[in-house]
């Protein structure tokens, strides 16, 4: 994979009083903040070692520009279909901002030489930039690499060791940005070929499930339990737990927790037509579609998607005092299955994975002045 240092901007960190609030508003107010002089342009392009410390673990990756040809040639694999309307919305925001304020998150199979390089350039070194997000108790650190020989080390190892990568977060951004940057006018006139990306190997990422809350007003809790018993085995639990294996789901119904496992005959019938079978596929088709008559599993207001880092305690806090809400927790998808699906050109069911770490808006920004539309001649 071909990578390059990026020309970037960053906020004046010393001028930011409440970092949580500031970086939450960057998404909506970047052009204003830029005009106010809060974002500073750096003249010399650079790579960055990127260290993110969360409550669960510490993740290490790099920030770099990735050659658009890698995506156009299919070396950057996707696992999710994009929506035309959302792509158009992102394209409009890009033109408005004239910048990419959040890198696309790419995952790649572990390469020991790259991992050793990452360690080499942050161990015992003071970070160039550091941001502490108090709300989520996270620390994001950036170690700048701008020496030509050091950059070449990373370029060499990525070119030799990373033949393909996988979009973990940012399908719509990747599609819309690539289309804009690859346009003939911009490509030939402004020579923009590299897209701002955060690259982490799979062992540096955590894959969680994407859980659900269901509001099924037309069905009683008894109806739900009966349908579940028709589709598999249902066991009442003494206390809350997470699924411990594939094909086990945990349900929260009427303040009680249940362990549910699909019937083996049902699993086997789906396996005949699915090379890799996911719990969320069975859940969508057998429970939502057939039992509860919900077809649009991505946008139906009866379904709320909950990131997999949240515990049952946090999920119940989300529910609050509202009655009739059913919670569903899934077993996380394995990275090996994720890779197989993407390599085969197939897609995962909507909202089936939640990757950590999450990349924040506006800490480092790739300025793209070339996206400014020309005024039409009269």
N, C-alpha and C positions, 0 to 999 in steps of 0.2 A: 504494500500500500504506500502510495506516495503522499508524504506530508510536507508542509512548509511552515515556517514561522509566520505569524499573523501580525498585521498592523492593527493596533487596538487602542481603545480609550478606556478610561476607568474613572469612577467618581473620586472627588476629593474626600477621601475617607475621614480626614480630620474634621471636615466641615459637617459631617453627618452626626446628629445627636441621637436619633432613634433609628438604628440600622434596620430593625425589623419593619418598621413602618415605611422607611425610605425604599427598601428593596421590594416591598409589596406594591408600592405605587409606581415603580419604574415602568412596569408593563403598560400602564395607561398614560404616563406623563413624560416618557423619555424625551420627546422633542422639546418640551417646555424646559425640562431640567438641563438639556444640552444648551439651549439658548441662554439660560441663566448662568452658564459657565461652570456648572457643578461637575460636568464631565470633562476630563483633561485628555488631550490627544498625546500619545507617545509616538515619537518619530521613528524609532528603531523597532522593526518587527522582532517577535520573540516567540519561543515555545514556553510552556509552563508545566512544571510538575504540579499536580493538583492534589492536595490532601484534604479529605473531608472526615472530620471526627464527629460521629453521631452517638446517641445513647447506646446503640447496639454494637457498633464496631467502628474501625477506621478504614477508609477506602483510599487507594492511591491510583492515580491515572495521570494523563497528560492532556493539555489543551493545545491544539494545533489546527492549522488549516489542512483540510483533506481535499485532494484533487477531485474536482467534479466528475472527471472521467471515470473514477472508480465507481460512482453511483450509476452513471449512464451505461457503463459496461456490465453492470450487474454484480460487481464485486462487493457492493454494500447491499446486504440482503434485508428485505422487509418481511414482517410477519403479520401486517395489518393492512387492510384496504383503506385508502384515503377517500374523503368525501370532497366532491368538487366545490361545494359551497364553502367548506372550511379552508380549502386551498386558496380560494379567491379572497377570503377574509384575511388570511395571512399575507398574501401578496400585497393587498392594500395597505396593511400595517407596515410592511417592509418599505414600501414607497414613501409612506408618511414619515417613518422614522429615519430612513436612509441608513439603516444599521440593523445588524443581527444582535439582539440583546441577550440571547440565550443560546448556547451551543447545542447542537444535536448530540445526544448521548449514543455513542457507538460501543458495542462490546466485541471483543475478539478473543480467540482461544489463547490461553496463557503462553507467553514466550519468556523463558527464563532470562535471556540476555536483556530484554526490555525491562523486566522487573529489576534486574541488577542496576541498570542505568538509572531508573527512577530512584532507587535507594541512594545511589551515588550522589545525586544532585539535591537531595533534601536532608540527608543525615548530617546532623551537626551544623546545619546552615540556617540562618535566620530567614524567615519567609519575606518575600518582597512585599506582599500584601496579606493581611489577615482580617477576617470578618467573623465576629462572634454573634450568632443569632440566639439571643437569650430565650425567645419564645419556644423554640424547638430544641434548645440546648445543643447547638451544633457550632463547630468551628471550621471555617473554610480557609485554607492556607494556599498561597500561590508562590512558587519558587521560579523566578524568571531565568530562562536560558537564552542568552542572546549571543554568546560567543560562537563564531562560525564553526570552529572545530567540534564543539559540543553539540551543536545542532546537527552537524553531519553524522555524528554517532547515532543519534536517534533516527535520522532519515535512513541510514544504512540498515539498522535493525528492523525498522518497520517495512522497508522494501523487501528484505529477505525473509522476514519471519511472519508477516501478516499478509496473507494472500486474499483474505476476505474478512469482512466485519459485518455486524448485525445491528440494525437500528433497535435500540432498547427504549428510547423515548424521543419522539420528534418526527414521526412519519410525515405529518402534514407540512411541517417546517422544511424537511428535506426535499419533499416533492415540489413545493411552491418556490423555495429558494433556488433549487437547481434549475427549474424552468426559467426563472427570471435571469439568473446569472449566466445561463447557457445560451440566452438569446443572442442572435448574431450581432445585433447592434452593440450590446454591452460587452460581449466577449471580445469582439474585434477592436472596439474603440478604447476600452478601459482595461483589457487584459485581466479581468477578474476570473480566476479559475479555482480559487480555493475557498472552501466553506468552513466556517468556524465550528469545530467539533470537540467534544470531550471524549477521550478514548480510555476505556477501562477494560482490562481483561475480565473474563467471566468469573474468575475467582475473587476479583476485587468488587464484584457486584453481588448484591443479595436479591434473589427473586422471591417475591411474596405472592400470595394469592390476591385476587381482587374480589372482595367479599360483597355480599348483597344484603339490603334490607328490602322487604316486600310489603306493600300495602294492598292487600287483596280484599277489598270491601265486600265483594260479591260472594266470598267464601268464608265460612266459619273456620275456627281453628280445628274443629272436628273434621271438617271436609279435608283440610290440608293433611292431617294425620292419616286419614283413610287413604288418600291418594298416595302418600308416601309408603304405606304398608302394602299397597298394590304393586309398587315398583321395587320394593326391596325390604330389608329388615330394619326395624326401628327399635332402638333401645333407650329407655329413660336413664339419664345420668344423674348422679348425686350432686355433681357440681360442674361448672363450666370447664371446657377443655378445647384444645385445637385438634383438628384431624391429625391422626398419626400415620396415615398411609393414603395412597391413591385409592380412589373409589369409596372413600369414607367422607361424609359431609357431617358437619355439626349444625343442628337447627336449634333456634331459640323460639319457642312457641308458648305463649301464655305464661311467661316467667319460668319456664322449665326448659332444660337442655336435653337434646336427644342426639344420639349417634345413629347415623343412617348409612347403610351400605346397599349399593345397587344389586339386584338379582344377577347371578352369574350368567343366566341365559340371556338377559338383556345386554350385558356387557359383551358377550360372545357374538350376539347378532350384530352389534355395532362394529365390532372389530373386523368383521368380514368386509365391511365397506370403508373402514378407516384404518389406515396403516398405523397411525398413532391416535389413540382414543383419549379424550380429556373428560374429566368430570363435568366441566362447564358445558361441553357438547351435550352430554346426557341431560344435564339440568335444563338447558335451554329447550331442547327438543321434546323430551318426555314430560317435564314438569311445567315449564312456562308455556310452550306452544300447545301441547296436546291437552294437558290437564287444566291449565288456567287461561288458555286462549289468548296468550300474549305473543304477538308476532314480532314486533319491533323491540328486540331485547336491548338495543343500545340506547334508545331515547324515550322509552315508555315511562310516564310519570309515576307508575306504580313501583318502579325499580330505582333504588338508590345504590350507587356503587361506593364501597368503602375500602380504602387502601388497606393492604394486608398487614401493615405495621401496627394497626390499632388492635388493642386487646378487647376482650369481651366487655370489660369495665368501661372502656372508652366508647365502644359501640352502644352500650346501654345508655351512656350519657347523651349520645346523639339522638337516641329514641326519646329520651325524656319521659314525659307523662303521657305521651300519645299511646293510645290503645290499638290493638290489632296489628302491630308491626311484627313481622317475622324476620329473624336474623338467620343468615346462612353463611357458614364459613367453609372454605375449600382448602384442600391440600395443595401446596405450591407446585407449579409445573417445573420439571427438571430442566436444567440448561441443555442437556443432551437432546431432549425432545424438542425444545425450542429451536435448536440448531438444525435438527433433521427436517422440521417443518419448513423453516426458512430456505434451506438448501434445495428442497423439493419444489420451491416456488409456490407453496401453499400458505394459507393464513391461519392464524389462531382465531378462536371465537372472540368476539368483541369483549374488551375489558376483562381479559383473563390473566394478565400479569401486572404486577406492580414492582418496578425496579427501584432499588436504593443503591447509591444515594440519589437524591433529587437535585438537579442543577438549578441554581437560582438565577433569576433575571438580573441583568445589569451590573454584575460585579466586574466582569470584563466584557467589552463590547467591540464587535467588528464593524467599523464604519464602512458604509458602501455608498459613497456619494453618487456613484454611477447610476443608481436606481432612480434618481430624480428624473421624472418624465419631461421630455422636451415640450416647449410650447409649439403648438401647431402654427405653421405659417398661414397667414390670411391671403 
